[in-house]
Amino acid sequence: MKLSGRTILIVDDNAGDCFFIGRALDRTGFGLTIHFVTDAEEAVAYLNGHGVYAERLLFPYPALIIADLGMHRGDGFSVLAHLRQNSAPKLVPVLVFSSSDDPNQRRRAYDLGATLYCIKRQNSVDLLPIVYNFFDHCPTCDSSLVDPVGPMLPAASLEVKL
């Protein structure tokens, strides 16, 4: 996986999980930039470059998304559905971290385009093996195809009559 120097977006409302996932990613030595959002609505705003995320130099389009499924506002399924509905973001691998081992949720996540589904452990302290395992098992995820500026999404325009 060609992630060196790229941006990772973590979508999770659990500060502890974000801390440990971020620490595991830092330990990879890939020189990643990590951005955190706490819910699906904020994730979609980031992906669309809306609001505070409009400046792509500060908030580059992610080369990898790590998402929780259960959050207070929206869920990881909403993020996956958004990516699936827009063609360019389909290139972005999505690692789902969830506390649920429900096979129906796993199936739904994969149906919506998740690259890998991992079950959160009670003790999140050592996520590094899971992160490395993801990188080792996804060699086909070529993030070089993801433009840090983001996909060219259609913008609303106003017709002005003079």
Summary of the structure (lengths in Angstrom):
residues: 162
radius of gyration: 15.8
end to end distance: 52.4
largest distance: 64.0
contacts: 471
relative contact order: 0.20
helix: 37%
strand: 16%
